[in-house]
Amino acid sequence: MVLSVDCFVLDPRYASNCWVIHTHENPWAVVIDPGGDPALLGEDGVETAAILVTHADVDHIGGVAELAEWSGADVWMPAAEADALRSGVTRGGARVPPYDPEHLVTGGDVIEVAGLSFDVIDVPGHSAGHVAYYADGRLFSGDLLFEQSVGRVDLPGGDWQALLESIQCLLDRFRPETELYPGHGSITTLGRELETNPFLHELRAASQ
Protein backbone atom coordinates (compact mmCIF):
# COMPACT_ATOMS: atom_id res chain seq x y z
CA MET A 1 0.00 0.00 0.00
CA VAL A 2 1.34 3.43 -0.99
CA LEU A 3 0.07 6.38 1.01
CA SER A 4 -0.26 9.92 -0.24
CA VAL A 5 0.03 12.51 2.54
CA ASP A 6 -0.61 16.19 1.89
CA CYS A 7 -0.36 19.12 4.27
CA PHE A 8 -2.72 22.11 4.33
CA VAL A 9 -2.58 25.17 6.57
CA LEU A 10 -6.25 26.09 6.99
CA ASP A 11 -5.79 29.04 9.34
CA PRO A 12 -2.65 31.16 8.88
CA ARG A 13 -3.08 32.71 12.34
CA TYR A 14 -1.95 29.48 13.96
CA ALA A 15 0.07 27.84 11.14
CA SER A 16 -1.23 24.44 12.22
CA ASN A 17 -0.95 21.46 9.91
CA CYS A 18 -3.99 19.63 8.58
CA TRP A 19 -2.97 16.27 7.14
CA VAL A 20 -4.86 14.60 4.30
CA ILE A 21 -4.11 10.89 3.79
CA HIS A 22 -5.28 8.49 1.11
CA THR A 23 -3.99 5.57 -0.93
CA HIS A 24 -3.22 5.82 -4.62
CA GLU A 25 -6.04 3.35 -5.25
CA ASN A 26 -8.69 5.29 -3.31
CA PRO A 27 -9.54 8.98 -3.74
CA TRP A 28 -11.40 9.05 -0.42
CA ALA A 29 -9.21 10.65 2.21
CA VAL A 30 -8.79 10.75 5.96
CA VAL A 31 -8.35 14.30 7.26
CA ILE A 32 -6.49 14.84 10.53
CA ASP A 33 -6.96 18.06 12.54
CA PRO A 34 -8.84 20.46 10.25
CA GLY A 35 -8.16 23.61 12.24
CA GLY A 36 -9.62 26.19 9.87
CA ASP A 37 -11.59 26.81 6.69
CA PRO A 38 -12.20 23.42 5.02
CA ALA A 39 -12.96 25.11 1.70
CA LEU A 40 -9.20 25.06 1.15
CA LEU A 41 -9.40 21.27 1.07
CA GLY A 42 -12.31 21.33 -1.35
CA GLU A 43 -10.32 23.37 -3.83
CA ASP A 44 -7.89 20.47 -4.04
CA GLY A 45 -10.64 17.97 -4.81
CA VAL A 46 -10.39 16.07 -1.54
CA GLU A 47 -13.19 13.57 -0.91
CA THR A 48 -13.34 13.28 2.88
CA ALA A 49 -14.20 9.85 4.28
CA ALA A 50 -13.26 10.50 7.92
CA ILE A 51 -12.05 13.25 10.23
CA LEU A 52 -9.57 12.35 12.99
CA VAL A 53 -8.72 14.74 15.82
CA THR A 54 -5.60 14.57 17.99
CA HIS A 55 -6.76 17.08 20.63
CA ALA A 56 -9.30 19.82 21.16
CA ASP A 57 -7.33 23.05 20.81
CA VAL A 58 -8.87 25.71 18.56
CA ASP A 59 -6.20 25.36 15.87
CA HIS A 60 -6.96 21.64 15.49
CA ILE A 61 -10.77 21.59 15.65
CA GLY A 62 -11.76 24.97 14.23
CA GLY A 63 -12.96 23.45 10.93
CA VAL A 64 -14.27 20.11 12.18
CA ALA A 65 -17.97 20.97 12.28
CA GLU A 66 -18.03 22.64 8.89
CA LEU A 67 -16.04 19.87 7.18
CA ALA A 68 -18.19 17.15 8.77
CA GLU A 69 -21.43 18.82 7.77
CA TRP A 70 -20.22 19.61 4.27
CA SER A 71 -18.69 16.21 3.52
CA GLY A 72 -20.92 13.92 5.58
CA ALA A 73 -17.80 12.32 7.09
CA ASP A 74 -17.81 10.93 10.63
CA VAL A 75 -15.54 12.43 13.30
CA TRP A 76 -13.22 10.40 15.56
CA MET A 77 -12.35 12.37 18.71
CA PRO A 78 -10.32 11.63 21.87
CA ALA A 79 -12.88 10.63 24.48
CA ALA A 80 -11.32 12.79 27.18
CA GLU A 81 -11.54 15.95 25.04
CA ALA A 82 -14.87 15.51 23.28
CA ASP A 83 -16.73 17.94 25.56
CA ALA A 84 -14.74 20.86 24.15
CA LEU A 85 -15.94 20.08 20.63
CA ARG A 86 -19.49 19.43 21.80
CA SER A 87 -19.66 22.73 23.66
CA GLY A 88 -17.68 24.74 21.14
CA VAL A 89 -15.43 26.17 23.87
CA THR A 90 -11.78 25.09 23.99
CA ARG A 91 -9.59 24.98 27.08
CA GLY A 92 -8.08 28.38 26.21
CA GLY A 93 -11.55 29.92 26.01
CA ALA A 94 -11.61 30.13 22.21
CA ARG A 95 -14.89 29.35 20.50
CA VAL A 96 -15.42 26.99 17.58
CA PRO A 97 -18.58 25.72 15.87
CA PRO A 98 -19.83 22.91 18.16
CA TYR A 99 -20.14 19.35 16.92
CA ASP A 100 -21.03 16.04 18.58
CA PRO A 101 -18.45 13.50 17.32
CA GLU A 102 -19.74 10.15 16.10
CA HIS A 103 -16.84 8.15 17.54
CA LEU A 104 -14.81 8.49 20.75
CA VAL A 105 -11.34 6.97 20.78
CA THR A 106 -8.63 6.15 23.27
CA GLY A 107 -5.27 4.42 23.16
CA GLY A 108 -5.41 0.87 21.83
CA ASP A 109 -8.28 1.51 19.43
CA VAL A 110 -7.88 0.82 15.71
CA ILE A 111 -9.71 2.89 13.11
CA GLU A 112 -10.42 1.23 9.77
CA VAL A 113 -11.66 3.63 7.12
CA ALA A 114 -11.10 4.45 3.43
CA GLY A 115 -8.86 1.42 3.03
CA LEU A 116 -6.57 2.69 5.80
CA SER A 117 -5.84 1.46 9.32
CA PHE A 118 -4.87 3.85 12.11
CA ASP A 119 -3.65 2.81 15.55
CA VAL A 120 -4.70 5.21 18.31
CA ILE A 121 -2.04 5.99 20.94
CA ASP A 122 -2.59 7.93 24.17
CA VAL A 123 0.02 10.73 24.38
CA PRO A 124 -0.96 13.10 27.21
CA GLY A 125 1.29 16.02 28.08
CA HIS A 126 0.38 18.93 25.83
CA SER A 127 -3.20 18.24 26.87
CA ALA A 128 -4.68 15.61 29.14
CA GLY A 129 -6.56 13.61 26.50
CA HIS A 130 -4.22 14.03 23.52
CA VAL A 131 -3.86 11.07 21.14
CA ALA A 132 -1.61 10.31 18.17
CA TYR A 133 -2.44 8.23 15.10
CA TYR A 134 -0.10 5.75 13.41
CA ALA A 135 -0.50 4.35 9.90
CA ASP A 136 2.02 2.53 7.73
CA GLY A 137 5.24 3.98 9.14
CA ARG A 138 3.80 7.44 9.71
CA LEU A 139 3.00 8.97 13.08
CA PHE A 140 0.61 11.91 13.27
CA SER A 141 1.61 13.46 16.57
CA GLY A 142 -0.52 16.59 16.92
CA ASP A 143 1.13 18.99 19.37
CA LEU A 144 3.15 16.44 21.33
CA LEU A 145 6.44 16.59 19.42
CA PHE A 146 7.75 18.82 16.64
CA GLU A 147 10.95 19.22 14.68
CA GLN A 148 13.37 20.66 17.27
CA SER A 149 10.58 21.45 19.72
CA VAL A 150 7.74 20.02 21.81
CA GLY A 151 4.21 21.03 22.70
CA ARG A 152 3.57 23.72 25.29
CA VAL A 153 2.46 22.58 28.74
CA ASP A 154 1.32 25.86 30.29
CA LEU A 155 -2.40 25.51 29.49
CA PRO A 156 -4.89 23.58 31.67
CA GLY A 157 -4.16 19.86 31.33
CA GLY A 158 -0.55 20.40 30.30
CA ASP A 159 2.05 18.32 32.14
CA TRP A 160 5.77 18.32 31.34
CA GLN A 161 6.54 14.94 32.89
CA ALA A 162 3.56 13.34 31.15
CA LEU A 163 4.73 14.83 27.84
CA LEU A 164 8.20 13.33 28.23
CA GLU A 165 6.73 9.96 29.19
CA SER A 166 4.48 10.05 26.10
CA ILE A 167 7.44 10.78 23.84
CA GLN A 168 9.41 7.98 25.47
CA CYS A 169 6.48 5.65 24.85
CA LEU A 170 6.63 6.48 21.15
CA LEU A 171 10.40 5.98 21.07
CA ASP A 172 10.01 2.58 22.74
CA ARG A 173 7.20 1.46 20.46
CA PHE A 174 8.30 2.67 17.02
CA ARG A 175 11.47 2.46 14.97
CA PRO A 176 13.79 5.52 14.80
CA GLU A 177 13.05 5.97 11.09
CA THR A 178 9.31 6.36 11.77
CA GLU A 179 8.19 9.55 10.06
CA LEU A 180 6.65 12.17 12.33
CA TYR A 181 3.90 14.40 10.93
CA PRO A 182 3.42 17.09 13.60
CA GLY A 183 0.69 19.62 14.23
CA HIS A 184 3.06 22.48 13.35
CA GLY A 185 6.23 22.70 11.32
CA SER A 186 8.06 20.22 9.13
CA ILE A 187 8.06 16.45 8.84
CA THR A 188 10.84 14.77 10.80
CA THR A 189 11.61 11.34 12.30
CA LEU A 190 11.55 9.99 15.83
CA GLY A 191 15.23 9.08 15.68
CA ARG A 192 16.28 12.52 14.47
CA GLU A 193 14.41 14.19 17.30
CA LEU A 194 15.88 11.92 19.94
CA GLU A 195 19.35 12.73 18.65
CA THR A 196 19.02 16.49 18.15
CA ASN A 197 15.90 17.98 19.77
CA PRO A 198 17.10 20.33 22.56
CA PHE A 199 14.00 19.60 24.66
CA LEU A 200 14.73 15.86 24.81
CA HIS A 201 18.08 15.99 26.60
CA GLU A 202 16.66 14.03 29.54
CA LEU A 203 15.53 11.22 27.24
CA ARG A 204 18.84 11.26 25.37
CA ALA A 205 20.78 10.92 28.60
CA ALA A 206 18.59 8.03 29.74
CA SER A 207 19.08 6.19 26.43
CA GLN A 208 22.89 6.32 26.54
C-alpha positions as CSV (number, residue, x, y, z in Angstrom):
1,M,0.0,0.0,0.0
2,V,1.3,3.4,-1.0
3,L,0.1,6.4,1.0
4,S,-0.3,9.9,-0.2
5,V,0.0,12.5,2.5
6,D,-0.6,16.2,1.9
7,C,-0.4,19.1,4.3
8,F,-2.7,22.1,4.3
9,V,-2.6,25.2,6.6
10,L,-6.2,26.1,7.0
11,D,-5.8,29.0,9.3
12,P,-2.6,31.2,8.9
13,R,-3.1,32.7,12.3
14,Y,-1.9,29.5,14.0
15,A,0.1,27.8,11.1
16,S,-1.2,24.4,12.2
17,N,-1.0,21.5,9.9
18,C,-4.0,19.6,8.6
19,W,-3.0,16.3,7.1
20,V,-4.9,14.6,4.3
21,I,-4.1,10.9,3.8
22,H,-5.3,8.5,1.1
23,T,-4.0,5.6,-0.9
24,H,-3.2,5.8,-4.6
25,E,-6.0,3.4,-5.3
26,N,-8.7,5.3,-3.3
27,P,-9.5,9.0,-3.7
28,W,-11.4,9.0,-0.4
29,A,-9.2,10.7,2.2
30,V,-8.8,10.8,6.0
31,V,-8.4,14.3,7.3
32,I,-6.5,14.8,10.5
33,D,-7.0,18.1,12.5
34,P,-8.8,20.5,10.2
35,G,-8.2,23.6,12.2
36,G,-9.6,26.2,9.9
37,D,-11.6,26.8,6.7
38,P,-12.2,23.4,5.0
39,A,-13.0,25.1,1.7
40,L,-9.2,25.1,1.2
41,L,-9.4,21.3,1.1
42,G,-12.3,21.3,-1.3
43,E,-10.3,23.4,-3.8
44,D,-7.9,20.5,-4.0
45,G,-10.6,18.0,-4.8
46,V,-10.4,16.1,-1.5
47,E,-13.2,13.6,-0.9
48,T,-13.3,13.3,2.9
49,A,-14.2,9.9,4.3
50,A,-13.3,10.5,7.9
51,I,-12.0,13.2,10.2
52,L,-9.6,12.3,13.0
53,V,-8.7,14.7,15.8
54,T,-5.6,14.6,18.0
55,H,-6.8,17.1,20.6
56,A,-9.3,19.8,21.2
57,D,-7.3,23.1,20.8
58,V,-8.9,25.7,18.6
59,D,-6.2,25.4,15.9
60,H,-7.0,21.6,15.5
61,I,-10.8,21.6,15.7
62,G,-11.8,25.0,14.2
63,G,-13.0,23.5,10.9
64,V,-14.3,20.1,12.2
65,A,-18.0,21.0,12.3
66,E,-18.0,22.6,8.9
67,L,-16.0,19.9,7.2
68,A,-18.2,17.1,8.8
69,E,-21.4,18.8,7.8
70,W,-20.2,19.6,4.3
71,S,-18.7,16.2,3.5
72,G,-20.9,13.9,5.6
73,A,-17.8,12.3,7.1
74,D,-17.8,10.9,10.6
75,V,-15.5,12.4,13.3
76,W,-13.2,10.4,15.6
77,M,-12.3,12.4,18.7
78,P,-10.3,11.6,21.9
79,A,-12.9,10.6,24.5
80,A,-11.3,12.8,27.2
81,E,-11.5,15.9,25.0
82,A,-14.9,15.5,23.3
83,D,-16.7,17.9,25.6
84,A,-14.7,20.9,24.1
85,L,-15.9,20.1,20.6
86,R,-19.5,19.4,21.8
87,S,-19.7,22.7,23.7
88,G,-17.7,24.7,21.1
89,V,-15.4,26.2,23.9
90,T,-11.8,25.1,24.0
91,R,-9.6,25.0,27.1
92,G,-8.1,28.4,26.2
93,G,-11.6,29.9,26.0
94,A,-11.6,30.1,22.2
95,R,-14.9,29.3,20.5
96,V,-15.4,27.0,17.6
97,P,-18.6,25.7,15.9
98,P,-19.8,22.9,18.2
99,Y,-20.1,19.3,16.9
100,D,-21.0,16.0,18.6
101,P,-18.5,13.5,17.3
102,E,-19.7,10.2,16.1
103,H,-16.8,8.1,17.5
104,L,-14.8,8.5,20.7
105,V,-11.3,7.0,20.8
106,T,-8.6,6.1,23.3
107,G,-5.3,4.4,23.2
108,G,-5.4,0.9,21.8
109,D,-8.3,1.5,19.4
110,V,-7.9,0.8,15.7
111,I,-9.7,2.9,13.1
112,E,-10.4,1.2,9.8
113,V,-11.7,3.6,7.1
114,A,-11.1,4.4,3.4
115,G,-8.9,1.4,3.0
116,L,-6.6,2.7,5.8
117,S,-5.8,1.5,9.3
118,F,-4.9,3.9,12.1
119,D,-3.6,2.8,15.5
120,V,-4.7,5.2,18.3
121,I,-2.0,6.0,20.9
122,D,-2.6,7.9,24.2
123,V,0.0,10.7,24.4
124,P,-1.0,13.1,27.2
125,G,1.3,16.0,28.1
126,H,0.4,18.9,25.8
127,S,-3.2,18.2,26.9
128,A,-4.7,15.6,29.1
129,G,-6.6,13.6,26.5
130,H,-4.2,14.0,23.5
131,V,-3.9,11.1,21.1
132,A,-1.6,10.3,18.2
133,Y,-2.4,8.2,15.1
134,Y,-0.1,5.8,13.4
135,A,-0.5,4.4,9.9
136,D,2.0,2.5,7.7
137,G,5.2,4.0,9.1
138,R,3.8,7.4,9.7
139,L,3.0,9.0,13.1
140,F,0.6,11.9,13.3
141,S,1.6,13.5,16.6
142,G,-0.5,16.6,16.9
143,D,1.1,19.0,19.4
144,L,3.1,16.4,21.3
145,L,6.4,16.6,19.4
146,F,7.8,18.8,16.6
147,E,10.9,19.2,14.7
148,Q,13.4,20.7,17.3
149,S,10.6,21.4,19.7
150,V,7.7,20.0,21.8
151,G,4.2,21.0,22.7
152,R,3.6,23.7,25.3
153,V,2.5,22.6,28.7
154,D,1.3,25.9,30.3
155,L,-2.4,25.5,29.5
156,P,-4.9,23.6,31.7
157,G,-4.2,19.9,31.3
158,G,-0.6,20.4,30.3
159,D,2.0,18.3,32.1
160,W,5.8,18.3,31.3
161,Q,6.5,14.9,32.9
162,A,3.6,13.3,31.1
163,L,4.7,14.8,27.8
164,L,8.2,13.3,28.2
165,E,6.7,10.0,29.2
166,S,4.5,10.0,26.1
167,I,7.4,10.8,23.8
168,Q,9.4,8.0,25.5
169,C,6.5,5.7,24.9
170,L,6.6,6.5,21.1
171,L,10.4,6.0,21.1
172,D,10.0,2.6,22.7
173,R,7.2,1.5,20.5
174,F,8.3,2.7,17.0
175,R,11.5,2.5,15.0
176,P,13.8,5.5,14.8
177,E,13.0,6.0,11.1
178,T,9.3,6.4,11.8
179,E,8.2,9.6,10.1
180,L,6.7,12.2,12.3
181,Y,3.9,14.4,10.9
182,P,3.4,17.1,13.6
183,G,0.7,19.6,14.2
184,H,3.1,22.5,13.3
185,G,6.2,22.7,11.3
186,S,8.1,20.2,9.1
187,I,8.1,16.4,8.8
188,T,10.8,14.8,10.8
189,T,11.6,11.3,12.3
190,L,11.6,10.0,15.8
191,G,15.2,9.1,15.7
192,R,16.3,12.5,14.5
193,E,14.4,14.2,17.3
194,L,15.9,11.9,19.9
195,E,19.4,12.7,18.7
196,T,19.0,16.5,18.1
197,N,15.9,18.0,19.8
198,P,17.1,20.3,22.6
199,F,14.0,19.6,24.7
200,L,14.7,15.9,24.8
201,H,18.1,16.0,26.6
202,E,16.7,14.0,29.5
203,L,15.5,11.2,27.2
204,R,18.8,11.3,25.4
205,A,20.8,10.9,28.6
206,A,18.6,8.0,29.7
207,S,19.1,6.2,26.4
208,Q,22.9,6.3,26.5
